[in-house]
Amino acid sequence: MTQEPQTVLLLGATGYVGRHFAAQLHDAGYRIRAVVRDRQRAEAEGAWGSPPLAPYVAEYVVAASADEANADGSLMLGVAHVVSALGVTRQKADPWLIDYGMNLRYLELAEASAASSFLYVGVMNATVGTSLLTRSKAAFMAALSRSRLTPLIVNPSGYFSDLTEIYDLARRGIGAGLGDGQVLLSPIHGEDLAAFCTGLIGGPATTVDVGGPETLSYREIVRLAFEAAGRKPRYTSIAPGLAHAATWVADRIGPRQSALTRFFLEGMQTDGVGISVGTHRLAEYFASLAEAHSVAQRR
């Protein structure tokens, strides 16, 4: 007798990592119920080469909040596991309401159901960051760690998608960073992260920092970007003291600018190295960006 596939509720499904989750979960034999704001957008290809959801998602719930998603009380019906890549990066939204509040509401709904685990994609160094983004994620991770569900907390290093901006600057001949650029990262591709996380489902509770297959300094990342762009590498060192000045200014512009500035500047000053997983290398990703730009120019 064939066993019915387990249902996974996927949150943050239309983001870079969420889309890769859909593909990996589907290929691992799970049935996916995805919460999305816009089904048409969800079924189209995502940014930075992330896949469309159409081939992988069995059921869509179109909603802008957890309570709207559960309006008829059926959101968690039959759900065995929850996977959340739900969070704010550059969107015009309050991280405390999304990264903490909305994830917490989904956790409460899961705890009231028959779900057995909740996997959350957090961020490295959450307990020491001052950004509202970091503090919101840290607060939810603390709540999840106390849940009756099996908590699976995965803190990735920088995404390849985040480093696209470094390539875009290199293409224009701009390469800069704080200090000598020796802060270390182990950047990870969304597919590698999703594959690793999918393998944790059904296992014991864990909190783990994870990165890609190589550890690079920020300066080395800039060099790889210039090489992919076909330009002579250059690196302008920015005095760390200017980061404090930039933060001071951003704090006075508004909460959103403050959160983003603190998040990215702190990331440039703190090592982000996790256990090594996956096969995708950053130079190959930058080369794919260069090829895409070349194709666009020829059109």
N, C-alpha and C positions, 0 to 999 in steps of 0.2 A: 504494500500500500504506500503510495507516494505521500510524503509529508508536505503539508502546506508551508510555503515560505513564510518566515517571520516578517512582520511589518515593522518598518522603521519610520518614525516621524522625523522628517528632515526640516530643520529650521535654518534660515539664512541660505536657502537653496539657490538663489539667483546670483550670489556673490562668486568671486573667483574660486574660493575653496569649496563652497557649497555645490557648485556645478561638478567639480571633480569628485566630490563625495557621491553625488547621484550616480555617476558612471561606475565608481568602484563598488558601491553598495549593490547596485544592480548586478554587476558581474560576479559578486560574491554570493548571489542567490537570494538577496533580500527583496521584499516588496516595498516600494517607497511611496509614502504619502508625504507630499511636499507642501509646505505653507508658502505661498507667494502672494505678492501684491498685484501682479499683472501676468496673467497666464501667457498672453501673446509674447511678451518680452521674455518670459521664462523659457519658452520653447524655441526662441531664436538663439544663435550662438552668442556666447558671452565675451567679455573683454579678455585681452591677453591670451587668446587662444583657448579659453575655457569652453567646454562643450555645451551644446544646447541640452535642455532637460527632456525634450520630447521623446527620445528613444528609451529613457530610463525610468521615468516617473509613471506609476500606475494610477495615482489619484492625486488631484490637486485640491487644495483648500485655498481659496482666494480670500485673503483677509489682511488687514493692516495691523491687527493686534491679536494677542492671545485670546481675549474674551470674545472678539468677533469671530475668530477661527473656531471657537467652541460654542458658538451661539446656540446650536441645537443639542449640545451635550455629547456629540459623537466624535469629537476630535481624537480622543485617545482610545476609542473603541478598537480593540484588537491590536493595539500597539505593544510590541515587545521591548523596543529600545527607542530612545530619543537621541538624535545626533544634532548638535547645535553649532553652526558656524555663524550664528546671529550676532552682529555687532556693528558699531559705527566706525568708519574710517574717515572718509572725506564728505560723507553725506551731511546735509543740514539737519541734524537731529541731535538730541541731548543724549550723550553716552550713558548717563545715569538712568534715563528712562528705558533705554534699549539694552545695553550690555548688562546692566544689573536688573532693572525692573521687569522688562519683558521676559528675559530668560528666567527670572525667579518665578514669574506667573506660570510659564510653561512647566517649570519644575513642580510647582504646586499641583498643577493638573495631572502631571505624570505620577506624582506620589499618591494621588487619589484614585489611580487606575491600576491595572495589572502590569504596567511596564516594569521591567527589571533593572534597566540601566539608563544612565544619562551621560553621553559623551559630549564634552565641551571643548572647543578650541579657544584657548586663552591667549596669553602672551608671556614671554619670558620677563623675568625681573619685575613681576607685577607688584611684589611687596615693597619695592623700594622706589617705584616711579611716583612722580608728583602730578602727572597729567590726570585729568578727569577720566580720560579713556582708560588709563592703566588702573586707576583706583576703582573704577566701576567694574572692570573685569575681575580685579582682585576680590572685591566684595562678593561677586557672584560665586567665584571659585570657593570662597570660604563657606558660603551657604551650601553649595553643592557637596562639599566634603563632609558635611554633617547630615546629608540626606539618607533616608532609608534605602534609596535606590543605590545601585553600585555606581559610584562616581568614577568616571574616566576623564581625566583632565590632561590635555595635551597642549603644551606651550611651545609653539614653533619659533624658530629664528625668522629672519626677514624673508618674506615671500619673494619669489622671482618677480611677481607683478609689481611689487613696491619698488624694485630696483630698475624698473623700466624708465623712471625719471632720470636716473643716472645716465642711461644710454642716450636719452633724448638730449640731455645737456652736452654729452660728449660729441654728439653729432653736430652741435653748434660750436664746438671747440672749448666748452666750459667744463672744467674739472676742479672741484673744490671740496674741502671737508674741514672739520674742526681739528686743530692740532696737526700732528704728524700722520694722521690717518692709520694708526696701527691698531685701532679697535677691531676686534675679531668677530666675524659673523659666519654662520654656516647656513647660507641661504637655501631655501627649500622650494621645490616646484610643487604646485597644488596637487598634481597627480600623485607624487611620492608621499605627500602628507596624508592625503585621503586614503591611500593604500595602507599606510602604517596604521592609521586610526581604525580603519575597518577591521584590521586584524586583532584589535583589542576587544572588540565587541563580543560579549559572552565570557570574557575572562574576568580576573579579579580586579578590585579597585586599584587605581594607579594614578599617580601624578608624574608626568615625565616631560622633560625638555627635549625637543627633537629638532634636528637640522638635516640638511642635505648631505651628500657624500664628500664634500670638501669644505675646509675651513679657510676663509680668506680674510685678509685685512681690508679695511675700507679702501685703502689706497690701491690694493690689488684689484678690487672690484672696479674702481675708476679706470685703471689701466685696461682691463678686459673690455670695458665699454668703448674706450677710444680705439682699441684694436679692431673691434667689430665694426665700428663706424669708419674705419680706414683713415684715421687721423693720428698724428703724432701725439702720444700721451703727454698730458700736462696735469699738474696738481698744484692748486693754490691753497696754501695753509691759512686757515682762518683762526685767529686767536680765540681760544676757548672763552675768554672774557666777553667776547661779542655775543656768545650764546646767552649769557645772563642779560645783556642789554636787549637782545631780541625777545627774550621771554618777558622782560619788564614791559616792553612795548605791546606785545601780544596780549598780556594780561589786561591791559587798559583798552584794547580794541573791543574785546568781548569774550564771552566764555568759549565759543567755538574756536576762535583763532587761538586762544590761550591753550586749549586742550590739544589742538593739532601741533602747535609749535613746540610745546613741552614734550609731547610724545615723540616727535621725530628728532628733536635735538638730543633728548636723553638717549634715544636709540643710537645716536652717532657717538656717544661718549661711554657706552657700557657694552662690554663683550656680550654677545648673544650666541653661544655655542651649545648645541645639544648633541644627543647621541646621533650617530651618523646613519642615515637610512636613504634608500632610493638610489637612482642611477642618473638623474638629470643633472647636467653640469651647467653652470651659469654662462660660460663662454658659448655653449651651443644655443642657449636661449637668446643671448645678445645677437648671435649670428642670425637667428630666425627673425629678429626685429629688423636687422639690416636688410635681409632679403625682402621682407614685407615692404619696407620703405622703398627699396629699389623697384619692386613691382609697381607700387603706387606711382612712382615717378614716370614709369614707362607708359602708363595709361594715358 
